[in-house]
Amino acid sequence: MMTSKLTKKDFNSIFIRSLSCPFSFGYEKQENMAYAYAMIPALKKIYADNKKGMSEALKRHLAFFNITNQCNTFCLGMSIAMEEEAAANEDFDANIINNTKVALMGPLSGIGDSLFWGTFKILATSIGTVYSLKGSVLGPILYWLAYNIPAFACRIGLFHAGYGSGTKFLTDAKTKSAMNKLMKGATILGLFIIGAMTASIVSVNIPVKISDGKNVQTISELINGIIPQLTSLLIFAGTYFAIVNKKISANRMIIIFTVVALFGAYFGVLA
């Protein structure tokens, strides 16, 4: 692994830019613009003499990204380390950068949401509320401190851990010739996460009843009895095909699903 071209000032700039994720949130690709914006200081240094590489890297980081905001710095640190490797090594497969981001989104968000939304925010609100009910100005101040001190400590720690882990991990991977296994593993994990999200988020209920003379069941019950969540899988596969292969925009797909859902509910085909 080559020596980093980035200075402490660059890392500070990236860290500050990472705070923009809650304020640059799009429905289609969610935190992607803020993530790419945070990566710019690093990419400018890494690809200083390679405009094509800089352009490809920016496009790479405009892919879908969504994670608990306080945990995004770990992914940024890993991405920086991997971009440095991609710039220095022509044989490096850049696809692993986004595959790794996808693999990290689920696990880190699961931990981050539990800690910050389910623990720290409730504790901070409790502390702030006690003082606020007494009319003390300490209420909002203590709330802000109780929530943001652990949040910023986590951001800073994860940033350094992500970059350090990424650098060490890539060095070890090169030494052990494990890069192909890493890419394959990250891809498989990403697919597992996407599959789990599809099964839990995409829900299709077809209440039309069919009977064999003795038993009555809905079409959804029949399909799920054969292959659970098959309808959800087919909806996901059709949506992916339409967006990727037919270049239909996500907003247009939302309109199509809305119209289909309304007509389906009206005629009793969907519920």
ABEGO torsion letter per residue (X at the ends): XBBBABBAAAAAAAAAAAAAAAABBBAAAEAAAAAAAAAAAAAAAAAAABAAAAAAAAAAAABBBBBBAAAAAAAAAAAAAAAAAAAABAABBAAAAAAAAAAAAAAAAAAAAAAAAAAAAAAAAAAAAAAAAAGBAAAAAAAAAAAAAAAAAAAAAAAAAAAAAAAAAAAAAAAAGAAAAAAAAAAAAAAAAAAAAAAAABBBBBABBBBAGABBBBAAAAAAAABBGAAAAAAAAAAAAAAAAAGBBAAAAAAAAAAAAAAAAAAGABX
